[in-house]
Amino acid sequence: MLIFVLAFIAYIASPLARNHIPDEFDQSRQLSASIANGIVGMVQESTGNLKAVRDAEHEGEGLKALDAVLAATQQTRQISDKASDLARELEKMANQIVSISPDKAAQTALVAISSETALLNQVLVYNGNLNKLLFMLRERFIQGTVTLDEVNKVIEELNATADSINNLNVQYRQLMESFDQYYK
């Protein structure tokens, strides 16, 4: 009996007893990283379309600019779908935080999840501004009531939001690398 008690105490005192990552957290983590990278890639592609919009605008080719915005808008739908997928995986991760040990690793994971949640908020801002740009271009070409400077301002906002999305994803990856250090 004394051997069992000593073995139990040794196990409790060992790092093995304190380091735990739930399987569901780990699976959702892998999926969320992949989804977020896909979102970043689609946003970068969309940003390339915005460059085409700006170039077409400067060349006075309204239809070409509208086509580029429509392409970016189609990507927005795909980005929204991926953002929903990401939100589901982040929720699964958040639900598993209490099962992670040590506590510092759980705290790091929570900060990382918060970072990706901020990324989702920026995706919403990006999509809203992209829709605003489409409306503005339509108004510009049909009624001439929107100036090129107004269009450029929204494009600059979109570019800044795209940078923010990328930076938040980098922050998430760095935090998860810190998280991994607890298990080495």
N, CA, C and O of each residue as an XYZ file, in Angstrom:
736
protein
N       0.825     -1.191      0.000
C       0.000      0.000      0.000
C       0.869      1.254      0.000
O       0.564      2.222     -0.697
N       1.935      1.239      0.769
C       2.843      2.373      0.844
C       3.471      2.655     -0.529
O       3.693      3.813     -0.882
N       3.751      1.618     -1.288
C       4.324      1.783     -2.626
C       3.344      2.516     -3.532
O       3.752      3.385     -4.302
N       2.067      2.183     -3.453
C       1.051      2.846     -4.273
C       0.930      4.318     -3.898
O       0.800      5.175     -4.773
N       0.971      4.614     -2.610
C       0.885      5.999     -2.153
C       2.097      6.782     -2.644
O       1.960      7.901     -3.139
N       3.281      6.194     -2.506
C       4.495      6.875     -2.973
C       4.483      7.052     -4.500
O       4.906      8.092     -5.003
N       4.013      6.067     -5.216
C       3.927      6.166     -6.675
C       2.941      7.261     -7.075
O       3.191      8.021     -8.012
N       1.829      7.335     -6.366
C       0.823      8.368     -6.649
C       1.395      9.754     -6.378
O       1.221     10.666     -7.187
N       2.067      9.918     -5.261
C       2.665     11.216     -4.918
C       3.729     11.591     -5.944
O       3.816     12.748     -6.356
N       4.525     10.632     -6.351
C       5.556     10.899     -7.364
C       4.921     11.325     -8.686
O       5.424     12.222     -9.363
N       3.812     10.677     -9.050
C       3.122     11.049    -10.292
C       2.564     12.464    -10.198
O       2.737     13.265    -11.117
N       1.896     12.772     -9.093
C       1.307     14.104     -8.902
C       2.390     15.173     -8.950
O       2.166     16.250     -9.503
N       3.534     14.900     -8.392
C       4.627     15.871     -8.355
C       5.356     15.978     -9.693
O       6.095     16.936     -9.919
N       5.158     15.015    -10.568
C       5.891     15.028    -11.839
C       5.243     15.983    -12.838
O       4.049     16.265    -12.741
N       6.020     16.478    -13.792
C       5.478     17.350    -14.835
C       4.418     16.648    -15.683
O       3.544     17.310    -16.243
N       4.479     15.343    -15.783
C       3.498     14.615    -16.599
C       2.077     14.802    -16.090
O       1.134     14.843    -16.881
N       1.918     14.915    -14.788
C       0.584     15.064    -14.213
C       0.013     16.442    -14.492
O      -1.205     16.619    -14.475
N       0.851     17.399    -14.743
C       0.378     18.770    -14.908
C       0.249     19.197    -16.357
O      -0.390     20.216    -16.617
N       0.795     18.510    -17.277
C       0.769     18.915    -18.674
C      -0.290     18.122    -19.423
O      -0.170     16.914    -19.626
N      -1.321     18.836    -19.822
C      -2.404     18.159    -20.534
C      -3.006     19.094    -21.580
O      -3.336     20.246    -21.298
N      -3.137     18.567    -22.782
C      -3.841     19.259    -23.866
C      -4.958     18.325    -24.317
O      -4.681     17.220    -24.782
N      -6.222     18.750    -24.189
C      -7.323     17.898    -24.655
C      -7.238     17.660    -26.166
O      -6.868     18.557    -26.923
N      -7.580     16.462    -26.588
C      -7.530     16.127    -28.015
C      -8.392     17.068    -28.849
O      -7.984     17.495    -29.929
N      -9.583     17.392    -28.351
C     -10.483     18.270    -29.112
C      -9.860     19.648    -29.309
O     -10.006     20.250    -30.373
N      -9.159     20.154    -28.278
C      -8.460     21.431    -28.401
C      -7.406     21.342    -29.494
O      -7.312     22.216    -30.355
N      -6.619     20.279    -29.448
C      -5.532     20.109    -30.415
C      -6.064     19.994    -31.840
O      -5.508     20.593    -32.760
N      -7.132     19.231    -32.028
C      -7.729     19.080    -33.363
C      -8.272     20.417    -33.869
O      -8.042     20.789    -35.019
N      -8.991     21.134    -33.006
C      -9.550     22.429    -33.407
C      -8.455     23.450    -33.650
O      -8.581     24.322    -34.509
N      -7.388     23.333    -32.890
C      -6.250     24.221    -33.085
C      -5.674     24.045    -34.482
O      -5.412     25.028    -35.176
N      -5.477     22.802    -34.895
C      -4.928     22.528    -36.226
C      -5.861     23.049    -37.313
O      -5.422     23.677    -38.277
N      -7.136     22.783    -37.148
C      -8.124     23.236    -38.136
C      -8.201     24.755    -38.175
O      -8.241     25.346    -39.254
N      -8.222     25.390    -37.011
C      -8.345     26.853    -36.977
C      -7.133     27.516    -37.616
O      -7.271     28.529    -38.301
N      -5.948     26.957    -37.399
C      -4.744     27.519    -38.022
C      -4.838     27.436    -39.542
O      -4.495     28.386    -40.245
N      -5.300     26.311    -40.035
C      -5.453     26.131    -41.477
C      -6.505     27.084    -42.051
O      -6.295     27.698    -43.097
N      -7.629     27.197    -41.357
C      -8.705     28.077    -41.816
C      -8.235     29.529    -41.818
O      -8.463     30.261    -42.781
N      -7.575     29.943    -40.729
C      -7.096     31.326    -40.631
C      -6.084     31.638    -41.730
O      -6.115     32.721    -42.314
N      -5.190     30.698    -42.011
C      -4.234     30.907    -43.110
C      -4.963     31.050    -44.439
O      -4.566     31.853    -45.284
N      -6.031     30.272    -44.626
C      -6.844     30.404    -45.840
C      -7.503     31.765    -45.931
O      -7.556     32.363    -47.006
N      -8.007     32.259    -44.804
C      -8.632     33.585    -44.780
C      -7.603     34.645    -45.145
O      -7.875     35.524    -45.963
N      -6.431     34.561    -44.545
C      -5.375     35.538    -44.836
C      -5.028     35.504    -46.325
O      -4.867     36.553    -46.949
N      -4.916     34.318    -46.887
C      -4.625     34.195    -48.314
C      -5.712     34.817    -49.181
O      -5.416     35.511    -50.154
N      -6.970     34.568    -48.828
C      -8.072     35.139    -49.606
C      -8.126     36.659    -49.468
O      -8.440     37.360    -50.429
N      -7.821     37.168    -48.275
C      -7.803     38.614    -48.080
C      -6.675     39.231    -48.907
O      -6.850     40.293    -49.505
N      -5.520     38.566    -48.939
C      -4.406     39.076    -49.753
C      -4.780     39.080    -51.231
O      -4.448     40.018    -51.956
N      -5.466     38.039    -51.674
C      -5.923     37.993    -53.063
C      -6.921     39.110    -53.333
O      -6.874     39.764    -54.375
N      -7.819     39.317    -52.383
C      -8.800     40.389    -52.504
C      -8.111     41.749    -52.558
O      -8.528     42.637    -53.302
N      -7.057     41.902    -51.768
C      -6.294     43.146    -51.777
C      -5.661     43.374    -53.145
O      -5.554     44.510    -53.607
N      -5.245     42.290    -53.785
C      -4.731     42.403    -55.154
C      -5.809     42.904    -56.096
O      -5.537     43.695    -56.998
N      -7.035     42.441    -55.884
C      -8.148     42.948    -56.692
C      -8.383     44.432    -56.441
O      -8.775     45.166    -57.348
N      -8.142     44.872    -55.209
C      -8.305     46.295    -54.902
C      -7.273     47.141    -55.638
O      -7.556     48.270    -56.041
N      -6.074     46.586    -55.810
C      -5.064     47.291    -56.602
C      -5.558     47.432    -58.045
O      -5.357     48.466    -58.681
N      -6.204     46.384    -58.549
C      -6.763     46.442    -59.902
C      -7.876     47.486    -59.972
O      -8.025     48.171    -60.984
N      -8.652     47.607    -58.901
C      -9.714     48.630    -58.851
C      -9.088     50.009    -58.931
O      -9.510     50.854    -59.720
N      -8.075     50.226    -58.105
C      -7.431     51.543    -58.073
C      -6.802     51.873    -59.431
O      -6.933     52.993    -59.924
N      -6.123     50.895    -60.029
C      -5.505     51.118    -61.344
C      -6.558     51.435    -62.400
O      -6.385     52.356    -63.198
N      -7.649     50.671    -62.405
C      -8.720     50.907    -63.380
C      -9.350     52.275    -63.165
O      -9.681     52.969    -64.126
N      -9.515     52.659    -61.918
C     -10.069     53.974    -61.591
C      -9.181     55.084    -62.134
O      -9.665     56.038    -62.743
N      -7.881     54.951    -61.908
C      -6.943     55.976    -62.376
C      -6.908     56.045    -63.899
O      -6.643     57.104    -64.468
N      -7.176     54.920    -64.560
C      -7.191     54.893    -66.019
C      -8.558     55.266    -66.586
O      -8.733     55.335    -67.803
N      -9.523     55.505    -65.704
C     -10.865     55.878    -66.137
C     -11.669     54.720    -66.708
O     -12.614     54.936    -67.467
N     -11.306     53.499    -66.353
C     -12.006     52.309    -66.841
C     -12.964     51.801    -65.764
O     -12.654     50.883    -65.005
N     -14.146     52.435    -65.728
C     -15.128     52.141    -64.694
C     -15.605     50.701    -64.676
O     -15.730     50.100    -63.610
N     -15.873     50.142    -65.854
C     -16.376     48.766    -65.896
C     -15.327     47.771    -65.405
O     -15.648     46.798    -64.722
N     -14.092     48.026    -65.759
C     -13.007     47.156    -65.297
C     -12.890     47.232    -63.776
O     -12.666     46.220    -63.112
N     -13.044     48.434    -63.233
C     -12.988     48.614    -61.775
C     -14.137     47.871    -61.103
O     -13.939     47.211    -60.082
N     -15.322     47.973    -61.663
C     -16.478     47.266    -61.101
C     -16.285     45.760    -61.157
O     -16.635     45.050    -60.214
N     -15.733     45.273    -62.250
C     -15.465     43.830    -62.367
C     -14.500     43.365    -61.270
O     -14.683     42.300    -60.680
N     -13.481     44.172    -61.009
C     -12.514     43.813    -59.966
C     -13.176     43.825    -58.593
O     -12.884     42.966    -57.761
N     -14.068     44.794    -58.343
C     -14.768     44.841    -57.054
C     -15.720     43.655    -56.934
O     -15.852     43.073    -55.858
N     -16.380     43.298    -58.025
C     -17.279     42.137    -57.987
C     -16.501     40.857    -57.681
O     -16.983     39.998    -56.943
N     -15.310     40.732    -58.241
C     -14.472     39.564    -57.946
C     -14.103     39.558    -56.462
O     -14.133     38.513    -55.813
N     -13.759     40.723    -55.936
C     -13.422     40.821    -54.514
C     -14.645     40.526    -53.646
O     -14.522     39.934    -52.574
N     -15.821     40.938    -54.111
C     -17.049     40.684    -53.364
C     -17.367     39.193    -53.324
O     -17.845     38.688    -52.308
N     -17.107     38.495    -54.408
C     -17.299     37.035    -54.403
C     -16.343     36.390    -53.404
O     -16.709     35.444    -52.707
N     -15.143     36.897    -53.339
C     -14.188     36.389    -52.355
C     -14.676     36.685    -50.940
O     -14.437     35.909    -50.015
N     -15.359     37.812    -50.786
C     -15.894     38.173    -49.478
C     -16.852     37.112    -48.972
O     -16.854     36.792    -47.783
N     -17.652     36.571    -49.847
C     -18.572     35.501    -49.443
C     -17.787     34.279    -48.979
O     -18.122     33.665    -47.966
N     -16.754     33.936    -49.715
C     -15.919     32.806    -49.316
C     -15.223     33.083    -47.986
O     -15.129     32.204    -47.129
N     -14.740     34.303    -47.826
C     -14.086     34.689    -46.571
C     -15.078     34.594    -45.418
O     -14.728     34.119    -44.338
N     -16.308     35.039    -45.636
C     -17.341     34.957    -44.595
C     -17.615     33.513    -44.203
O     -17.761     33.202    -43.021
N     -17.685     32.635    -45.196
C     -17.908     31.217    -44.899
C     -16.754     30.649    -44.068
O     -16.970     29.925    -43.096
N     -15.541     30.987    -44.465
C     -14.372     30.515    -43.719
C     -14.339     31.120    -42.309
O     -13.935     30.454    -41.355
N     -14.762     32.372    -42.183
C     -14.800     33.011    -40.866
C     -15.784     32.290    -39.947
O     -15.526     32.143    -38.752
N     -16.894     31.846    -40.492
C     -17.855     31.070    -39.692
C     -17.235     29.755    -39.235
O     -17.411     29.338    -38.091
N     -16.508     29.110    -40.140
C     -15.819     27.869    -39.777
C     -14.794     28.123    -38.674
O     -14.682     27.349    -37.723
N     -14.054     29.209    -38.813
C     -13.044     29.555    -37.818
C     -13.692     29.826    -36.459
O     -13.184     29.393    -35.425
N     -14.803     30.537    -36.471
C     -15.496     30.845    -35.214
C     -15.918     29.560    -34.495
O     -15.816     29.467    -33.271
N     -16.386     28.584    -35.248
C     -16.781     27.302    -34.641
C     -15.584     26.597    -34.006
O     -15.689     26.059    -32.904
N     -14.461     26.600    -34.695
C     -13.274     25.933    -34.152
C     -12.730     26.673    -32.935
O     -12.283     26.042    -31.977
N     -12.764     27.998    -32.964
C     -12.309     28.769    -31.812
C     -13.205     28.527    -30.602
O     -12.730     28.489    -29.467
N     -14.495     28.364    -30.849
C     -15.421     28.059    -29.761
C     -15.072     26.707    -29.127
O     -15.063     26.567    -27.904
N     -14.787     25.726    -29.970
C     -14.392     24.411    -29.456
C     -13.114     24.529    -28.613
O     -13.006     23.920    -27.548
N     -12.160     25.311    -29.097
C     -10.915     25.500    -28.352
C     -11.194     26.167    -27.005
O     -10.691     25.738    -25.967
N     -12.005     27.224    -27.044
C     -12.314     27.962    -25.815
C     -12.998     27.068    -24.793
O     -12.747     27.191    -23.594
N     -13.848     26.180    -25.251
C     -14.543     25.268    -24.340
C     -13.589     24.292    -23.664
O     -13.921     23.730    -22.620
N     -12.430     24.085    -24.235
C     -11.462     23.134    -23.679
C     -10.382     23.789    -22.813
O      -9.547     23.095    -22.232
N     -10.397     25.104    -22.729
C      -9.358     25.831    -21.980
C      -9.245     25.325    -20.539
O      -8.139     25.159    -20.024
N     -10.384     25.082    -19.890
C     -10.342     24.671    -18.480
C      -9.652     23.324    -18.298
O      -9.207     23.003    -17.196
N      -9.558     22.542    -19.353
C      -8.923     21.216    -19.262
C      -7.435     21.242    -19.579
O      -6.767     20.211    -19.507
N      -6.917     22.400    -19.926
C      -5.493     22.518    -20.260
C      -4.693     22.765    -18.993
O      -5.072     23.564    -18.138
N      -3.592     22.067    -18.899
C      -2.669     22.335    -17.804
C      -1.253     22.295    -18.383
O      -0.988     21.509    -19.293
N      -0.370     23.101    -17.890
C      -0.479     23.968    -16.730
C      -1.327     25.216    -17.016
O      -1.675     25.510    -18.160
N      -1.642     25.932    -15.938
C      -2.506     27.110    -16.064
C      -1.913     28.183    -16.976
O      -2.648     28.858    -17.697
N      -0.606     28.342    -16.950
C       0.030     29.354    -17.817
C      -0.162     29.006    -19.292
O      -0.318     29.897    -20.127
N      -0.152     27.734    -19.605
C      -0.414     27.318    -20.984
C      -1.853     27.635    -21.347
O      -2.128     28.096    -22.454
N      -2.774     27.391    -20.422
C      -4.186     27.705    -20.669
C      -4.374     29.200    -20.885
O      -5.154     29.610    -21.744
N      -3.668     30.014    -20.114
C      -3.752     31.462    -20.277
C      -3.212     31.894    -21.634
O      -3.793     32.755    -22.295
N      -2.110     31.302    -22.041
C      -1.536     31.616    -23.353
C      -2.504     31.222    -24.462
O      -2.680     31.961    -25.432
N      -3.127     30.066    -24.319
C      -4.111     29.616    -25.310
C      -5.289     30.578    -25.366
O      -5.798     30.869    -26.448
N      -5.721     31.067    -24.232
C      -6.846     32.005    -24.193
C      -6.498     33.311    -24.902
O      -7.320     33.867    -25.630
N      -5.297     33.791    -24.690
C      -4.852     35.017    -25.379
C      -4.786     34.767    -26.887
O      -5.165     35.632    -27.676
N      -4.312     33.603    -27.283
C      -4.235     33.261    -28.707
C      -5.641     33.213    -29.317
O      -5.861     33.724    -30.415
N      -6.571     32.612    -28.616
C      -7.954     32.543    -29.107
C      -8.529     33.951    -29.223
O      -9.245     34.255    -30.177
N      -8.220     34.801    -28.264
C      -8.678     36.196    -28.319
C      -8.121     36.907    -29.550
O      -8.805     37.715    -30.180
N      -6.877     36.595    -29.879
C      -6.251     37.187    -31.055
C      -6.989     36.774    -32.337
O      -7.239     37.600    -33.215
N      -7.327     35.502    -32.425
C      -8.061     35.039    -33.618
C      -9.485     35.580    -33.639
O     -10.053     35.794    -34.710
N     -10.062     35.801    -32.466
C     -11.383     36.418    -32.408
C     -11.310     37.859    -32.920
O     -12.208     38.323    -33.623
N     -10.240     38.553    -32.563
C     -10.030     39.907    -33.087
C      -9.871     39.858    -34.605
O     -10.345     40.748    -35.311
N      -9.203     38.817    -35.108
C      -9.069     38.627    -36.554
C     -10.462     38.514    -37.182
O     -10.722     39.110    -38.228
N     -11.350     37.758    -36.549
C     -12.711     37.619    -37.079
C     -13.419     38.967    -37.126
O     -14.132     39.263    -38.085
N     -13.227     39.782    -36.100
C     -13.826     41.123    -36.100
C     -13.293     41.951    -37.259
O     -14.048     42.676    -37.907
N     -12.007     41.846    -37.520
C     -11.420     42.585    -38.635
C     -11.933     42.082    -39.988
O     -12.069     42.859    -40.933
N     -12.212     40.796    -40.071
C     -12.803     40.246    -41.300
C     -14.175     40.881    -41.539
O     -14.516     41.215    -42.674
N     -14.953     41.046    -40.480
C     -16.263     41.696    -40.615
C     -16.107     43.140    -41.093
O     -16.853     43.600    -41.956
N     -15.129     43.849    -40.523
C     -14.861     45.229    -40.948
C     -14.453     45.248    -42.419
O     -14.923     46.082    -43.193
N     -13.578     44.326    -42.790
C     -13.104     44.239    -44.168
C     -14.274     44.016    -45.129
O     -14.406     44.706    -46.140
N     -15.111     43.046    -44.795
C     -16.248     42.746    -45.666
C     -17.193     43.933    -45.771
O     -17.699     44.230    -46.854
N     -17.435     44.611    -44.659
C     -18.301     45.793    -44.673
C     -17.736     46.892    -45.545
O     -18.469     47.516    -46.312
N     -16.436     47.136    -45.437
C     -15.810     48.172    -46.266
C     -15.781     47.782    -47.737
O     -15.881     48.644    -48.610
N     -15.646     46.502    -48.015
C     -15.656     46.063    -49.405
C     -17.043     46.291    -50.017
O     -17.157     46.736    -51.159
N     -18.077     45.990    -49.263
C     -19.435     46.266    -49.745
C     -19.663     47.768    -49.911
O     -20.326     48.200    -50.854
N     -19.112     48.561    -48.992
C     -19.198     50.020    -49.096
C     -18.516     50.495    -50.376
O     -19.035     51.371    -51.069
N     -17.361     49.925    -50.690
C     -16.640     50.294    -51.904
C     -17.461     49.967    -53.144
O     -17.519     50.773    -54.073
N     -18.085     48.821    -53.173
C     -18.916     48.448    -54.313
C     -20.049     49.459    -54.507
O     -20.316     49.896    -55.626
N     -20.698     49.818    -53.424
C     -21.772     50.813    -53.489
C     -21.234     52.153    -53.987
O     -21.850     52.801    -54.834
N     -20.079     52.562    -53.456
C     -19.491     53.842    -53.857
C     -19.130     53.855    -55.340
O     -19.367     54.850    -56.026
N     -18.564     52.767    -55.835
C     -18.201     52.712    -57.252
C     -19.439     52.752    -58.139
O     -19.455     53.394    -59.189
N     -20.456     52.062    -57.697
C     -21.703     52.107    -58.472
C     -22.217     53.548    -58.543
O     -22.600     54.027    -59.610
N     -22.220     54.223    -57.407
C     -22.656     55.620    -57.364
C     -21.745     56.512    -58.208
O     -22.205     57.433    -58.882
N     -20.468     56.223    -58.156
C     -19.502     57.036    -58.911
C     -19.746     56.922    -60.409
O     -19.701     57.919    -61.131
N     -20.008     55.691    -60.876
C     -20.149     55.498    -62.312
C     -21.545     55.839    -62.829
O     -21.699     56.271    -63.971
N     -22.542     55.647    -62.002
C     -23.910     55.911    -62.456
C     -24.283     57.379    -62.271
O     -24.832     58.006    -63.176
N     -23.980     57.921    -61.089
C     -24.419     59.279    -60.795
C     -23.283     60.283    -60.690
O     -23.521     61.491    -60.711
N     -22.075     59.809    -60.578
C     -20.928     60.709    -60.466
C     -20.879     61.466    -59.152
O     -20.274     62.536    -59.080
N     -21.512     60.924    -58.097
C     -21.590     61.641    -56.821
C     -20.462     61.298    -55.855
O     -20.354     61.912    -54.794
N     -19.640     60.349    -56.196
C     -18.542     59.942    -55.323
C     -17.225     60.292    -56.003
O     -17.028     60.014    -57.186
N     -16.328     60.905    -55.235
C     -15.045     61.323    -55.808
C     -14.026     60.191    -55.758
O     -14.176     59.218    -55.018
N     -13.001     60.348    -56.556
C     -11.905     59.385    -56.564
C     -11.206     59.360    -55.202
O     -10.779     58.301    -54.741
N     -11.091     60.510    -54.569
C     -10.477     60.563    -53.243
C     -11.274     59.741    -52.228
O     -10.684     59.076    -51.376
N     -12.590     59.777    -52.309
C     -13.433     58.991    -51.402
C     -13.227     57.494    -51.641
O     -13.154     56.707    -50.697
N     -13.136     57.120    -52.899
C     -12.890     55.721    -53.252
C     -11.526     55.286    -52.726
O     -11.396     54.218    -52.128
N     -10.510     56.121    -52.953
C      -9.155     55.794    -52.495
C      -9.086     55.673    -50.976
O      -8.345     54.839    -50.454
N      -9.851     56.499    -50.264
C      -9.865     56.427    -48.800
C     -10.384     55.063    -48.333
O      -9.820     54.466    -47.416
N     -11.455     54.573    -48.960
C     -12.000     53.265    -48.580
C     -11.009     52.154    -48.943
O     -10.858     51.190    -48.192
N     -10.341     52.282    -50.080
C      -9.338     51.283    -50.463
C      -8.197     51.277    -49.456
O      -7.699     50.209    -49.098
N      -7.777     52.445    -48.994
C      -6.726     52.516    -47.974
C      -7.189     51.857    -46.678
O      -6.410     51.163    -46.024
N      -8.453     52.069    -46.302
C      -9.004     51.420    -45.109
C      -9.003     49.905    -45.278
O      -8.682     49.168    -44.346
N      -9.360     49.451    -46.462
C      -9.353     48.012    -46.735
C      -7.943     47.446    -46.628
O      -7.740     46.377    -46.053
N      -6.981     48.156    -47.176
C      -5.591     47.697    -47.100
C      -5.102     47.652    -45.652
O      -4.404     46.718    -45.256
N      -5.472     48.666    -44.863
C      -5.078     48.694    -43.457
C      -5.726     47.534    -42.694
O      -5.088     46.916    -41.842
N      -6.976     47.246    -42.999
C      -7.663     46.139    -42.344
C      -7.036     44.811    -42.748
O      -6.889     43.914    -41.918
N      -6.669     44.683    -44.013
C      -6.001     43.461    -44.473
C      -4.676     43.268    -43.734
O      -4.334     42.148    -43.354
N      -3.933     44.351    -43.531
C      -2.680     44.267    -42.766
C      -2.957     43.826    -41.331
O      -2.219     43.017    -40.768
N      -4.019     44.362    -40.752
C      -4.393     43.996    -39.389
C      -4.746     42.510    -39.294
O      -4.348     41.831    -38.348
N      -5.487     42.019    -40.269
C      -5.848     40.592    -40.304
C      -4.589     39.735    -40.354
O      -4.470     38.751    -39.624
N      -3.662     40.110    -41.208
C      -2.409     39.371    -41.324
C      -1.620     39.417    -40.014
O      -1.107     38.395    -39.557
N      -1.527     40.598    -39.420
C      -0.769     40.754    -38.173
C      -1.390     39.948    -37.033
O      -0.671     39.352    -36.231
N      -2.714     39.929    -36.958
C      -3.384     39.161    -35.914
C      -3.146     37.661    -36.099
O      -3.017     36.925    -35.121
N      -3.090     37.221    -37.332
C      -2.814     35.809    -37.575
C      -1.370     35.463    -37.193
O      -1.107     34.392    -36.647
N      -0.452     36.363    -37.479
C       0.946     36.166    -37.071
C       1.022     36.116    -35.541
O       1.720     35.276    -34.973
N       0.303     37.019    -34.891
C       0.287     37.035    -33.423
C      -0.252     35.711    -32.879
O       0.296     35.169    -31.919
N      -1.306     35.195    -33.477
C      -1.878     33.914    -33.053
C      -0.831     32.796    -33.165
O      -0.645     32.005    -32.241
N      -0.160     32.752    -34.312
C       0.852     31.706    -34.506
C       1.971     31.822    -33.471
O       2.436     30.812    -32.943
N       2.401     33.045    -33.182
C       3.457     33.240    -32.193
C       2.994     32.811    -30.800
O       3.750     32.195    -30.049
N       1.758     33.141    -30.468
C       1.234     32.732    -29.166
C       1.121     31.211    -29.063
O       1.398     30.637    -28.010
N       0.722     30.572    -30.132
C       0.627     29.116    -30.099
C       2.013     28.475    -30.044
O       2.167     27.389    -29.485
N       3.017     29.131    -30.613
C       4.393     28.647    -30.453
C       4.818     28.754    -28.993
O       5.490     27.866    -28.470
N       4.422     29.850    -28.335
C       4.695     29.998    -26.898
C       3.960     28.925    -26.106
O       4.502     28.367    -25.152
N       2.739     28.645    -26.501
C       1.937     27.595    -25.874
C       2.669     26.263    -25.961
O       2.733     25.512    -24.988
N       3.213     25.983    -27.125
C       3.911     24.704    -27.341
C       5.138     24.555    -26.435
O       5.540     23.440    -26.105
N       5.721     25.671    -26.042
C       6.913     25.608    -25.192
C       6.623     24.973    -23.834
O       7.535     24.453    -23.191
N       5.379     25.007    -23.394
C       5.026     24.378    -22.114
C       5.059     22.855    -22.177
O       5.029     22.185    -21.145
N       5.121     22.315    -23.385
C       5.017     20.865    -23.550
C       6.285     20.257    -24.128
O       6.265     19.112    -24.581
N       7.364     20.982    -24.122
C       8.635     20.456    -24.642
C       9.489     19.960    -23.518
O      10.598     19.480    -23.751
